[in-house]
């Protein structure tokens, strides 16, 4: 029975694959290389999960997010986060109308399908708190009234890891709401030459919207049907539990390095991300490799290291890579 279901799901995945091909072709008009960044943006889109992109300036983080939004027939808002940004600038405010003698609500840019929070770590804590409610509850409170956000609502944020002046560390509770934290690296030499040619020749073509919100909902529905075997579920669970108690999995050397491991939200995000990865690869079922390929992006911002780990110059990526190497693969 399961095999028949998997074949049916694969057929549905194949039907939706053409949409992704059109979307990828539009993104390639502007973005050169950065395969991992594009695939993770698509994973977030398919899983309805928020994404945090981290990288030095000039690596096309903002361009990639804006290009993705431009290729979709949806409402998009870019918010430049600054130290003087107020919660009202994000969610909206109550405005007094003297003619009527009453207040009316002016909604802010958060009421969109896609919200680009550019340089998110430059805004103060009050703004982060307002964004936190929107990300988690998918609603916004203005005055005494609560307003639901759109059914399709994704926050895609960027931050610069090297410049600390004028920035605020993101609260752990908010960082945990991002399904993925993706580290963007420099392009390869041949890719950078193509980028240079496009910039000098002006050959970048304008992006056209190729998918609607209904198309996205349809793909998300199929992703939710992709089969995950019980052994794969246990594998996902073991990886996350190893970040909390590595000694259980014979990794005693990691125990002094980990202050906090992944939460149950990490387990859910890892399974959802693996499903989306299987969809991108045209399969109706999840493999251990799908889990491994999204594990770093799901866990790197959820594994908090100790001072001892920092003294030894160990990173969350080091710890997670070790876990992925040693947790038995089904």
Beta strands, then each sheet from edge to edge (+ up, - down):
strand 1: 51-54
strand 2: 72-73
strand 3: 76-80
strand 4: 92-97
strand 5: 102-107
strand 6: 114-118
strand 7: 139-142
strand 8: 145-148
strand 9: 154-159
strand 10: 180-183
strand 11: 211-212
strand 12: 258-260
strand 13: 304-305
sheet 1: 3+ 6+ 9+ 1+ 10+
sheet 2: 2+ 11+
sheet 3: 4+ 5-
sheet 4: 7+ 8-
sheet 5: 12+ 13-
end
